[in-house]
Structure formats: C-alpha cells, structure tokens
Amino acid sequence: MRIDGADTFPATADRVYAALLDPEALMRILPECERLVQLGPGDAGAGYEARLRSENQVITARVRLIAARRPAHLRFELRLHLPAGQLRGRGLVDLVDHGEHTIGAYVLELSGSADHPEAVSGAGENMQEAGQRIVRALCKGLARELHLERLNAEQQLVTGPSQIPRAVAVTTPRGRIVALAPSTPGLALSTRAAIWRQRALWMGGGILLGVSTLALVVGLVRRLAERE
C-alpha cells in the first residue's frame, strides 16, 4: 500500500525539520496522541513510540529514523500495531524552501507483517483511506503548530523584552528626576508618573523636615551657650 502527497507549511524548511523531531511538538501534532516517548537523540538513528486512539481503537506507532539530512530530507521505518494485526513500512519526507513557506513531499509504503499479511490484503481500500486521513491530519496539525509558533514570535516582538523601555520624568524641589518605568504589566504611564511624583514629594518633605529639625537644634544650642 502506497500513500504519497505534498503539503505547504508556514515556516522555513529548517523549522519544519526541527518540529518533526521535537517530541513536545509531535505530541501536539499527532491526531489523538495520548503518549509519545523519544528513544535516543533527535537525529539519525533516533526512535519514537506513540500511542494513538482512533474511533475507540488504540494504535501503537513506532518510528525509527534511518537517514536524516537537515533540513531537506528524512527517511524512516514505521511499525503500526493495530487491533487487526501489524503493519510495517518505510517512508521519506523531502522539504524545500519556497519563500517564507516550505513545500513538503512524502511517500509511505506499508505492508502486512509475516504473521498477519491479511492486515493489509483483507482491509483493501478502507485501510488506504484511513492511512490517507491520518497523514492529512498530521500535515494539518504540523501547519497549525508552525502557524501558532509564528504568531507567538510576532507577539514577543511587540511586548517582549526587546521593547524599548519608557522613562518617567518628575520635577521636584531637588530638581528633575528621570527613571525607567517599572515593567509591571497593567500600569499606565500616567499612573507610574503619579507614583514617582508621590515618592519624590515624600523625599522632598523628608529633606525639608530634616533641615528644619537641624536648624531648631542649632538655635537651642546657641541660646544655651549665650546664657552661660
């Protein structure tokens, strides 16, 4: 049984390649994935085992990379454990940059295991359709994952730490005080300015009180000295 096709993804080939080898991303991409385990490093020779639930049936999929050439090519072996038996096969994925997008082409060849050859021959067109449906769902999930990643990156450019800090300036009896606005979310610039103005008034009032107290003490000392 052969399943092949192509799809377009909203990211560079390097990013698509990385997402296909990222266990956390694969958990979100694979349809109805309940568990995913990475076996070995995410490169040639690595393996993944996923537990999928489809129409009240549990499917265990094991994938092992047999060739990887970043960011253009992946070749893998696949074994599916189905209620009706086992399927084995090989597949490949080719990625080509196309502007700000990537075109991904895939080919998957499946056959029944020696113990259960009827897993393919007895299913016929229904299994072909099921395989194509799973591949389409995987491509759709990958495109969604990459689209959300791009939106998050754009949002960080607007609100992230790279944003130029704003300054608050306050005029006090001591002069002009300029400080960076606090990064606490939810406080408007006018509110932060009022806070700094209040702090400056407290500082100025404290200084005036200290000077007045000092003058009073000096005056008392002079009067005592004059009486003596």
N, C-alpha and C positions, 0 to 999 in steps of 0.2 A: 504494500500500500504506500502510495507516494502523496505527500502533501507539500505543496510549494506555493510561493506567492511573494508579494512585496508590499511594503508599507512605508509611510513617511513619518518621521518623528521630529518634534520641535526642539532640536538640540544638535550640537556637533557630534560627529562620529565618536570622538574620544569620550564624550559624556555618555552617549548611548552604550558604548562598550563597558564603561565603568558601572552603569546601572545594572547591566545584565550579570555582572559578577558581584554585586553588592547584596549580601543576604537580607539586610533590612529592607532594601528596595524591592527585592524579589518577593518578600512576604506581602507587600502591598500590591505588587503587580499581578501575581498568580491568582487566578479566579478561585474563590472558595478555599484559600490556603489556610489550614489550621496550624501547621507546624512546618518549619524549614530548618534543616541542620546543614551547616557547611562542614565538609570533610577535607581538610587540608587548606593551604593558602589559595587565594583567589587568582590563580594563574593556570598555565598548562599543567594538567595532572590533577587539578582540584576536583572535588566532587560535591554534589548537593543531594539531599534527600528531602522530599516534600510530601506532605500528607494533604490530599485534596478531598473535598466532599462535594459530590455532584449527584443531584437527584436521589438523595438518601443512600448513595453508594460511596464507599471510601476507596480512593485510588492512591496508591503509593508510587511516586515517581522518583527514580534515581538517575542522576545525570553526572557524567564524568567527562571533563574536558580532555581531549586528546591532541588538540592543537590550538594555539592562540597567538595571534599576531596583532598586537594593539596598534591602531584602533580599527583595523579593517576586517578582521577575519576571526571566526570562532568555529571549531569543529568539535563535535561531542558525540558521546554514546548515550543512549537512553534505554531505560528499562521501566516498563509500567506493569504494576501488579493490579489487575482488575478482578472483580468477582468471577468473571468468566475464564480467567487464565492470565497468562503473561504475554506482554508484547516487548520485543526488542527492536532496536533500530539505531540508525545513525543520522545525524543531521549537520547542517552547516549554516552559518549566518555570515553574510558579507555586508559591510557598512561602507557607504560612500557619501562624503560630504557634498551637500548641494546648497550653497549659500549658507543661511542660518539654520538649515534643516539637514536631516540625514535620510537617505534612502536605504532601507534595509531589505535585503532579499534573503529568503530562507528556503531550504529544501529539507524534508524529513522523510526518510524511508523506514517503514515499520514492517515487521513480520512476526508471526506467532512463534513462540518458543518450541523446542523439540518436544516437550511434554504436552503442550496444548496448541497444536497447529490450528485447531478449529477456532481459536480465539480471533483469528482474522478471517479465515475462509468461511466460517459459519455466520459471521456478522455482516459481511458484504458492505453495501452502500451505507447502512446505518452507522457503522464504525467510521467510515470515511467522513461522513457529515459531522459526527461527534468530534473527530480529530480536528477538522477544519474550524469548528466552532470554538474549541479550546484555544487554537492558535490565534484566531481573531480576537478572542477575549484577552489573551496575553498581550497582543500588539496594542489593543486599546488601553489596557492598564499601563503599559510602558509609556505610551504617549501622554496619558493623564499624569503620571508621575513626573515626567520631564516638564510638562507644562506648569504644574504646581511649583516645581523647583525654580523655574524661571520667574514666576510671579513673586516667590519669596525673595529671590535675589534682587529683583527690582524694588521691592518694598524696603529692603535693608539699605539700598542706596539712598532712599528718601529719609528714613527715620533712624538709620543705624549710626554707629559711632563715627562714620566718616563725615557726618553732617557738621558744618562749621558752627562752633558754639557761639551763642549770642551773649552780649555783655550788658550789664546793668550799671548805669551811672547815677550817682546820687550826690547832690550838693549839700554840704553840712557846714557848721561853724568852723570845722577844722580844715575845710577845703573840699575838693571833688574826689569822691571815692568811686573807682571803677573796678568791677569784679565780674567774673564769668557767671552766667546764670546757672543755677542748680539744674542737674539733669533729671530731677524728679518729674515723672510724667503727670500731666493733668494740671499743672500750674501755669497760668497765662503769664505773659511777660509783665503786664501791669501789676499782677499780684506779686510776682517776685520783686519788682521795683518797690512796691509798698513795704514788703518785708525788710528789704535792705534800708529803706528810708527810716523805718521804725528803729532798726538796730542802730543806725547812725545817730538818731536823736537820743537813744539811750546812752550811747557812748559820749555824745556831747554833753548831755545833762550830768553824767557821772564826772566828767572832767571839770565842769563848772562847780559842782558841789565840792569836789576835792580842793579846788583853788580857793573857794570861799572859806572852807574849814581851815585851810592852812593860814589864810590871812587873819582869821579870828584868833588862832593860837598865837601868831606872831604879835598881834596887838596886845593880848593879855600878858605876854612875857614882857613887852616893853613897859606896860603900866606897873607891873610888879617891880621892875628894875628901877623905875623913876621913884617909887615910894621908898625904896631902900636908900 
